[in-house]
Amino acid sequence: MNIIAWIVLGLIAGAIAKAIYPGSQGGGILGTMILGIVGAFVGGSLFSLLNTGSLNLAAASLSIPGIFVAVIGAIIAIFLWGLVTRRAA
């Protein structure tokens, strides 16, 4: 998947995840994009783990199921980032 598709997938998945997740996350458009791209990798890797039984670093594709997986991964990334920043503060 090329970098433009990752940026588009990141924006879409990050924006949807931030809209779904309760509370304020901040970060602006760059934070949303990075969160969505990380979410695509987290979701794709977890999806790969559930399907094949082995953990592979894989990104979700730019499709409806790929966006769904990336949104779930982005929600997990928001949760983990909230845990890290709460402990540091």
C-alpha positions in Angstrom: 0.0 0.0 0.0 1.5 3.3 -1.0 2.0 6.3 1.3 -0.9 8.3 0.0 -3.3 5.5 0.7 -1.9 5.2 4.2 -2.4 8.9 4.8 -6.0 8.7 3.6 -6.7 5.6 5.6 -5.1 7.2 8.6 -7.2 10.3 8.4 -10.4 8.4 7.9 -9.7 5.8 10.7 -8.3 8.4 13.1 -11.3 10.8 12.7 -13.9 8.0 13.1 -12.0 6.6 16.1 -11.8 10.0 17.8 -15.5 10.6 17.1 -16.4 7.2 18.7 -14.0 7.3 21.7 -15.4 9.3 24.7 -13.5 12.2 26.1 -11.1 14.7 24.4 -7.9 13.5 22.8 -6.5 16.6 21.2 -3.7 16.3 18.7 -5.1 18.1 15.6 -5.0 16.7 12.1 -1.4 15.4 12.3 -2.2 13.5 15.5 -5.3 12.1 14.0 -3.4 10.9 10.9 -0.6 9.3 13.0 -3.2 7.7 15.3 -5.1 6.3 12.3 -1.9 4.9 10.7 -0.8 3.3 14.0 -4.4 2.0 14.3 -4.2 0.5 10.8 -1.1 -1.4 11.8 -2.5 -2.5 15.2 -5.8 -3.5 13.7 -4.2 -5.3 10.7 -1.8 -7.1 13.0 -4.6 -8.2 15.4 -6.7 -9.3 12.4 -3.8 -11.3 11.0 -3.3 -12.9 14.5 -7.0 -13.9 14.7 -7.1 -15.3 11.1 -3.7 -17.1 10.9 -2.7 -17.7 14.5 0.6 -15.9 14.0 1.4 -12.3 14.7 2.5 -10.5 11.5 3.1 -6.7 11.1 0.4 -5.9 8.5 -1.5 -2.8 7.7 -5.2 -2.7 6.9 -6.1 -2.0 3.3 -8.0 1.0 1.9 -11.4 -0.7 1.7 -14.5 -0.9 3.9 -13.3 -3.9 5.9 -9.9 -2.3 6.1 -11.3 0.9 7.4 -13.3 -1.0 10.0 -10.2 -2.9 11.2 -8.2 0.3 11.2 -10.8 2.1 13.3 -10.8 -0.7 15.9 -7.0 -0.5 15.9 -7.1 3.3 16.3 -9.5 3.0 19.3 -7.1 0.5 20.9 -4.2 3.0 20.2 -6.2 5.9 21.8 -6.8 3.8 24.8 -3.2 2.8 25.1 -2.0 6.4 24.5 -4.4 7.5 27.3 -2.9 5.0 29.7 0.6 6.2 28.9 -0.1 9.9 29.2 -2.2 9.6 32.4 0.7 7.9 34.1 3.2 10.4 33.0 1.1 13.4 34.2 
